[in-house]
Amino acid sequence: MPAFHLNTPIDHVGFVTKDLAQLERLYRRLGFHLAPRQPLNTSSDVNQAPQEVGQHSAHIIFQQGYLELTAVQGTAPDMHLTPYLGRPDGVQIVAIRTDSASDAHGQMHHMDLPPSDLAISSRTIAYGTGGEARFSWFMLSPSEFPEALLCWVEHLTPELVYQPEVMSHPNGVLRLKEVLMTVEPFAELQPRYAKLDNQANLARASVMPSLTLLSIDEIERRFTSVRARQTNGVSGLILEVDDLAHTIEVLQQQDIAVYGDNKRGVWISSEDAGGVILSFQSAF
């Protein structure tokens, strides 16, 4: 069945929603701990202080990777999320981890994939030691990669983002393992992503979330009893947990329908997970 696994390390993925409060309530119901909602500040000039851009996000931080729950106020034409705001709620941001956003930015030019300007973004950290988390990042054109906002992120202050106060979740999830993106027609679109798979400047870690491209038939073969919401876009997330039986119990206590073989993993529908199939697998 059509599938293509990239070694590209995923930093995080972002849900984009029209109702952030509702999405926050949903993910707390699913057993996640949410870091407090904060505005994003951004500047495309490294000598200029980042300013609010109308994006507000809560974050679900894991040992590896995190989920961003985002809503946007206003629709400025040059705001980076504007091309994705008319889509159904779901994961519209796929951020790739890099050790050097500047180097990755230059490499995109060499690959004839013109990137946006390098930007500096920040958000307040209102947990643990507190502070101002800072990132350097850029994105590729939505016309070239319309499936999601595809961006490269360099953490300038990772110690502020990843703190134990927000990394323990009642449902036992430990980390984001894999991002599943459906692309159709698969044979035509897969080569675009294959070009991104061998970059020397990507972040290296012993365990990093990854990206897999699938046909719509393949994702629905893997996750029986549920359907992918998007034909082209992020359709599923795989999360690793420390105790699968406990995770199932947490979900069922909230009357969430759970599907799958408990030994190999379980999943819940995109309707119950904010727009994507959410799969839980044992880490051990």
N, C-alpha and C positions, 0 to 999 in steps of 0.2 A: 504494500500500500504506500502511496506517496507520502514521504516524510523526509525532512532534511534537518539534521542537528548541527547547529553552529557552536563553535567554541567561544563565541563572543560572550564575555562576562557581563551579566546584567547587574546594574547597580540597584535600580528600583523600577517599579511600574506605577503609573498613576491612573486612578479612576477619575473621570470627569463627569460631574453630575449637575443637574439643575437644582437639586435639593440636598445640600450638604448635611443639614441636620438629620434628615431621614437616613442618609447613607451612614452617618456616624452611629445612629441608633441601631441600624441593621448589623453593623460589624461588632458593636458591643454585644448584641444578642447572639452573634455567632461565637462569642467567647474571646474576642481580641481586646487587648488593652490599647487605648488610643492616647497618643501624646496630644497635648492641648493644641487646638486650632490656632494657626498663625498666618499673617499675610506674608506673601513673597515680595521681596524687594529686588529689583533688577536694574542694571546699567550696562549698556554696550560700550561704555567708556571707562577704562580701568582707573582713570583719574577723577571720575565723578562718582559720588556716593550713590548707591542703589536707591531707587524710589519704588514705592508701592505701584503695582501694575494691575490691581484688581483681582488677583488670584489669592484665594484663601485655602489653606490645606490643613488637614489633620494627618497624622502619620502613625503607621503601625510598624514598629521597628523590630526586626528579628536579629539573630546572631549573624546572619548573612542576608543582605537585601532588606528592602522594606516596601510597604504599600503606602501610596500617597492618595488621600481622599480629597478631591479638589472641586471647587466651584469658582466661577468667574463672575465678577460684577462688571457690567458694561461690555461693549463689543468693539473696542478700538481696532481699526483695520490692521494695525501693525503689531497687535498683541499676539504672542506666539501661539496661543491656543485658539484664536479666532476661527481658523479653518475647521476645527473639530467640534465646535459648540453646537452645531445643528444635528449631530449624530445622537443615537440613543445612548443612554447612560451606560458606561462600561469603561474598560481600560483603554485609554487613548494616548497614553504616554509610555514609551519604552526607553529607559535611560541606560546607556552602556557605560560601564566604569572604565576610566582611563587614568593612568598615572600622570599624563600631561595633556591637558586639553589643547594647549598650543601646538604640540607636535601632531596630535590627531587632526587638528584643524588643517594644518599644512598638508597632511597626507590625503585628506579628502580632495583638496585641489589637484593633487597629482593623479588621483583616481578619476578625475573629471566628474566629481560629485560636489558641486559648489555648495559650501556650507553657509549658514548665517554668520554674522559677525560674532566673534567671541564675546561672551557676556559674563559679568560677575553678578551673582545673586546671593542673597542672604535671607535668613529667617531667624527670629528669636527662638532660643531654646529655653523653655520654661519648665525644665525638669533637671534633676541631678545638680550638677555644678552651675547650670545656666550658662548664658553667653549668647553669642551671635554666630551661628553656623554660616560658613561662606563656601561658595562653589564657583568654579569656572566651567562654562559649558557653551555648547553650540548645538544647532539642529540642522538636519538636512531638509531640503525643500519638500513640502507636502505633495507637490506635483510628481516628484521622483519616488517618494515612499509614502503613499497616501494611507497605508494601512494603520499607521499610528504616528504620533509625533516621535520621531526617532532622533535621539540626541545623545551626546557624549558628555559625561560629567566627571570632573575632577574634584574630589573632596579636598578642601583646603583646611578644614577643621573636623576630621572624622571623629575625633575623641569626644566632640560635643554631641554628635548625632547618636552614636552607639554608646549608650550608658545603661547600666543594669536596671535602673528604675523603670525603664519602659520596655525591656526586652523579655519580660516574663508574662505569659498570656494564660488566662484561665483554661483555654482549650488545649494547651500543651504544644502549640505550634512553635517550632524552633527556628525554621528558616524557610525562605523562598528557594525552591529547588529548580523550577523550570517554568518558563513562559511559553505558552503554546499559541502560535499565530496561524490562523487559516489564511491561505492565499489561493485564489482561483482566477484564471486557470493556473494550476500549480506549475506545470512544465514551463510556462512563459515567465512567471514571476520569480520562481526560485533562484535563477541565476543572478538577479539583482542583489539578493541578500548574500549569495555565496561570495561576491566580491568583497564583502566586509569581514570575511572570516579569518584572514591571515594578517592582521595588523600587529606590528611589533610593539606598538605603544599602548596596547591594552593592558589594563591592570592584571596582575597575576596573583592568584591566591590558591591555597590548597583546595578550597571548596568555594565556588562561586555559582550563583544562579546562571542558567544558560537559556538560550532561545532555540526553539524548534519550530520549523515550518511544517504545516500539515495541510492536506486537502480537507475539504469539508467532510467528505466520506470517511476519511481516516479518523478524524476527531470524534465523529459520531459512532464509529465502530469501537473506539476505545472506551467511550463513555456512554454505555447503553442507557436507555430510559430517559435521557435528557437530550436537548438539542442546543447547538451552538447558536448564539444570537447574531453573530456577525459572519458573513461569508468571507470578507476580507478584513482582517483585524485580529486583535487578541481575543481568543475565544476561551482560553483556559489557563489556570495557574495551578501548579503542583506545589504543595507545601509539605514539609516534613515535620512530623510530630514525635514526641517522646513516648507516648502511650496511646496507640490508636483506639483501644477500647474506651479510654477516658474521653478522647475527642468525640467519638460517636455518642457517648452518653451525654456530653454537654450539648451537642446538636439536637439530639432527640428530646432532651428536657425542654427545649424551646420549640418543639413540634416542627423541626426542620426535617424534611424527607431526605433520607440518606440511602444512596444506591451503591452497589458494587460488592466485591468480595472482601470481607473484613480482613482476610489474611494479607491480601496484596495491596489494599487501599480502598478508599471509598470516595464518593464525590457527592456534591449537591448541585442543584440546577442553577443556571444563570439567573433565573427569576428570584431565587433565594440568596444570591450572592452579589447582587448589584450589577449584573450584566455579563458575568463570565462564569463558566463552569469552574467550581473550586474543588480540587482534589486533594485529599489528605493521605499521606503515605507514612509508614513507620520509618523512622531514621535508623532503626537498629535491626 
